[in-house]
Amino acid sequence: MSNTLTASPSTCPICGDTNLCAMADQPNASDCWCREVNIPQQLIDQANSQNKDRYCICQNCAQRANALAQEI
């Protein structure tokens, strides 16, 4: 049995929740919450290693990763 999540542009590749990315839902969108936050490169690399295409990480995963990075 695999832990790999089914990738979808509107689903976070880390946790599987909806990522609420405006750009994933509407490719012509010009603004999204994800453009306003720092997403650690390690988290992006983890998400991309699990999927051959790039998908958006959700706000909760980005916030958790940033909180963990600040603790170190």
Backbone as CSV, one residue per row, in Angstrom:
resi,resn,N_x,N_y,N_z,CA_x,CA_y,CA_z,C_x,C_y,C_z
1,MET,0.843,-1.176,0.000,0.000,0.000,0.000,0.886,1.236,0.000
2,SER,0.550,2.234,-0.806,1.359,3.437,-0.949,0.742,4.602,-0.198
3,ASN,1.580,5.493,0.321,1.116,6.704,0.990,1.029,7.875,0.026
4,THR,1.321,7.671,-1.236,1.302,8.734,-2.218,-0.128,9.208,-2.441
5,LEU,-0.307,10.531,-2.362,-1.621,11.119,-2.571,-1.866,11.296,-4.061
6,THR,-3.116,11.219,-4.467,-3.465,11.484,-5.853,-3.321,12.976,-6.091
7,ALA,-2.499,13.350,-7.041,-2.218,14.756,-7.303,-3.336,15.403,-8.103
8,SER,-3.655,16.615,-7.718,-4.635,17.432,-8.401,-4.204,18.882,-8.207
9,PRO,-4.357,19.740,-9.198,-3.944,21.131,-9.036,-4.612,21.849,-7.864
10,SER,-5.797,21.416,-7.450,-6.490,22.087,-6.353,-6.302,21.391,-5.006
11,THR,-5.437,20.374,-4.963,-5.202,19.610,-3.740,-3.744,19.738,-3.312
12,CYS,-3.518,19.923,-2.030,-2.161,20.013,-1.492,-1.471,18.656,-1.623
13,PRO,-0.279,18.615,-2.214,0.416,17.343,-2.374,1.009,16.810,-1.068
14,ILE,1.020,17.631,-0.022,1.568,17.212,1.267,0.502,16.536,2.121
15,CYS,-0.651,17.213,2.303,-1.667,16.688,3.224,-2.932,16.182,2.534
16,GLY,-3.150,16.571,1.280,-4.334,16.128,0.555,-5.543,17.028,0.698
17,ASP,-5.437,18.084,1.516,-6.549,19.025,1.662,-6.614,19.963,0.457
18,THR,-7.720,20.668,0.323,-7.856,21.679,-0.723,-6.843,22.780,-0.458
19,ASN,-6.129,23.216,-1.487,-5.086,24.220,-1.276,-5.583,25.658,-1.390
20,LEU,-6.804,25.854,-1.850,-7.406,27.178,-1.998,-6.553,28.118,-2.840
21,CYS,-5.861,27.568,-3.803,-5.015,28.374,-4.682,-5.860,28.918,-5.831
22,ALA,-5.956,30.235,-5.904,-6.732,30.862,-6.975,-6.138,30.541,-8.334
23,MET,-4.819,30.416,-8.384,-4.155,30.161,-9.658,-4.367,28.725,-10.128
24,ALA,-4.539,27.802,-9.197,-4.824,26.419,-9.572,-6.250,26.296,-10.106
25,ASP,-7.173,27.064,-9.484,-8.570,27.020,-9.912,-8.812,27.813,-11.194
26,GLN,-8.107,28.944,-11.319,-8.280,29.818,-12.477,-6.898,30.176,-13.017
27,PRO,-6.425,29.486,-14.022,-5.068,29.720,-14.534,-4.762,31.173,-14.895
28,ASN,-5.777,31.976,-15.182,-5.559,33.384,-15.526,-5.592,34.297,-14.311
29,ALA,-5.753,33.741,-13.119,-5.784,34.555,-11.903,-4.443,35.256,-11.722
30,SER,-4.489,36.457,-11.179,-3.247,37.211,-10.995,-2.856,37.341,-9.533
31,ASP,-3.720,36.933,-8.619,-3.415,37.086,-7.204,-3.881,35.854,-6.433
32,CYS,-3.094,35.484,-5.431,-3.429,34.343,-4.585,-2.676,34.479,-3.264
33,TRP,-3.186,33.841,-2.223,-2.524,33.874,-0.916,-1.094,33.352,-1.018
34,CYS,-0.856,32.396,-1.926,0.464,31.758,-2.013,1.551,32.707,-2.509
35,ARG,1.179,33.805,-3.112,2.162,34.789,-3.561,2.578,35.721,-2.432
36,GLU,1.883,35.643,-1.305,2.142,36.542,-0.182,2.904,35.884,0.959
37,VAL,3.157,34.592,0.883,3.831,33.882,1.979,5.111,33.222,1.485
38,ASN,6.003,32.988,2.412,7.231,32.262,2.118,6.954,30.777,2.323
39,ILE,7.196,29.996,1.299,7.060,28.546,1.411,8.470,27.981,1.346
40,PRO,8.924,27.330,2.422,10.294,26.819,2.452,10.604,25.915,1.254
41,GLN,11.782,26.107,0.681,12.193,25.334,-0.494,12.154,23.835,-0.220
42,GLN,12.492,23.428,1.002,12.481,22.002,1.346,11.077,21.413,1.192
43,LEU,10.052,22.188,1.562,8.674,21.719,1.428,8.280,21.637,-0.050
44,ILE,8.701,22.610,-0.831,8.430,22.588,-2.271,9.106,21.379,-2.909
45,ASP,10.357,21.138,-2.526,11.083,19.983,-3.066,10.393,18.673,-2.700
46,GLN,9.895,18.588,-1.454,9.191,17.379,-1.006,7.932,17.170,-1.841
47,ALA,7.183,18.224,-2.051,5.947,18.121,-2.834,6.248,17.708,-4.267
48,ASN,7.289,18.291,-4.852,7.621,17.990,-6.246,8.233,16.613,-6.418
49,SER,8.874,16.089,-5.374,9.447,14.745,-5.485,8.349,13.682,-5.518
50,GLN,7.185,14.014,-4.977,6.066,13.080,-4.940,5.196,13.172,-6.193
51,ASN,5.363,14.226,-6.961,4.522,14.464,-8.136,5.399,14.916,-9.290
52,LYS,5.107,14.457,-10.475,5.929,14.857,-11.616,5.634,16.285,-12.052
53,ASP,4.485,16.815,-11.689,4.130,18.195,-12.009,4.116,19.015,-10.727
54,ARG,4.114,20.321,-10.885,4.095,21.207,-9.717,2.645,21.455,-9.291
55,TYR,2.402,21.275,-8.016,1.089,21.548,-7.449,1.245,22.448,-6.243
56,CYS,0.199,23.177,-5.903,0.259,24.161,-4.821,0.098,23.522,-3.447
57,ILE,0.963,23.913,-2.548,0.908,23.493,-1.149,-0.149,24.352,-0.459
58,CYS,-0.904,23.777,0.471,-1.955,24.540,1.149,-1.361,25.497,2.185
59,GLN,-2.168,26.454,2.590,-1.738,27.472,3.541,-1.366,26.855,4.889
60,ASN,-2.111,25.851,5.339,-1.798,25.214,6.623,-0.430,24.545,6.603
61,CYS,-0.106,23.823,5.544,1.207,23.167,5.447,2.318,24.205,5.368
62,ALA,2.092,25.278,4.626,3.093,26.347,4.525,3.321,26.990,5.890
63,GLN,2.246,27.262,6.628,2.371,27.872,7.955,3.072,26.940,8.933
64,ARG,2.740,25.656,8.905,3.409,24.691,9.794,4.899,24.611,9.488
65,ALA,5.249,24.581,8.221,6.661,24.507,7.831,7.412,25.755,8.275
66,ASN,6.793,26.920,8.135,7.435,28.158,8.576,7.593,28.188,10.090
67,ALA,6.600,27.705,10.821,6.689,27.662,12.286,7.810,26.725,12.729
68,LEU,7.921,25.568,12.093,8.996,24.626,12.420,10.366,25.217,12.098
69,ALA,10.467,25.930,10.994,11.739,26.537,10.597,12.170,27.600,11.604
70,GLN,11.214,28.318,12.186,11.536,29.355,13.170,11.986,28.756,14.493
71,GLU,11.554,27.535,14.794,11.940,26.873,16.042,13.378,26.384,16.004
72,ILE,13.894,26.183,14.817,15.252,25.623,14.679,16.293,26.689,14.910
